[in-house]
Amino acid sequence: MVYFRFTSLTISLSISSIAVLVKGWLNSLIIDPSGSAHNAAHLRQHRRDSIRAWKLHVIISILPILL
């Protein structure tokens, strides 16, 4: 019985840690870089392409289910 509680706690803490890391990463993406408009647009497009390539929306939607 103790094994299941420990496993449940470990999984919950792991998922919570991942959620905090994802939130911090997304907040860092919101900050616009200084510089020319062209460079800022290029960086935003690169970030958008990376989010799509990693299928971040799927990862974020799975986190609550895992908890």
C-alpha positions as CSV (number, residue, x, y, z in Angstrom):
1,M,0.0,0.0,0.0
2,V,2.8,2.4,0.8
3,Y,4.3,1.6,-2.6
4,F,1.3,3.0,-4.4
5,R,1.2,6.2,-2.3
6,F,4.9,6.8,-3.0
7,T,4.4,6.1,-6.7
8,S,1.4,8.4,-6.9
9,L,3.3,11.2,-5.1
10,T,6.3,10.8,-7.3
11,I,4.2,11.0,-10.5
12,S,2.3,14.0,-9.2
13,L,5.5,15.9,-8.3
14,S,7.0,15.0,-11.7
15,I,4.1,16.2,-13.7
16,S,3.8,19.4,-11.6
17,S,7.5,20.1,-12.2
18,I,7.1,19.6,-15.9
19,A,4.1,22.0,-15.9
20,V,6.1,24.6,-14.1
21,L,8.9,24.3,-16.6
22,V,6.6,24.5,-19.6
23,K,4.9,27.6,-18.1
24,G,8.3,29.3,-17.5
25,W,9.4,28.4,-21.0
26,L,6.2,29.9,-22.5
27,N,6.6,33.0,-20.5
28,S,10.1,33.4,-21.8
29,L,8.7,33.2,-25.4
30,I,6.3,36.1,-24.7
31,I,9.1,38.5,-24.1
32,D,9.9,40.3,-27.3
33,P,13.5,40.8,-28.2
34,S,15.0,44.2,-28.8
35,G,16.2,45.0,-32.2
36,S,14.8,45.6,-35.6
37,A,11.2,44.6,-36.5
38,H,12.5,42.2,-39.2
39,N,14.6,40.3,-36.6
40,A,11.8,40.2,-34.1
41,A,9.4,38.9,-36.7
42,H,12.0,36.2,-37.8
43,L,12.4,35.2,-34.2
44,R,8.7,35.0,-33.5
45,Q,8.2,32.8,-36.7
46,H,11.0,30.5,-35.6
47,R,9.4,30.1,-32.1
48,R,6.1,29.4,-33.7
49,D,7.5,26.8,-36.0
50,S,9.3,25.2,-33.0
51,I,6.1,25.1,-31.0
52,R,4.4,23.3,-33.9
53,A,7.3,20.9,-34.5
54,W,7.3,19.9,-30.8
55,K,3.5,19.7,-30.7
56,L,3.5,21.7,-27.5
57,H,-0.3,22.0,-27.5
58,V,-0.5,18.2,-27.2
59,I,2.0,18.1,-24.4
60,I,0.2,20.8,-22.5
61,S,-3.2,19.2,-22.9
62,I,-1.8,15.8,-21.6
63,L,-0.4,17.2,-18.4
64,P,-3.7,17.6,-16.5
65,I,-4.8,14.1,-17.6
66,L,-1.6,12.6,-16.2
67,L,-2.4,14.2,-12.8
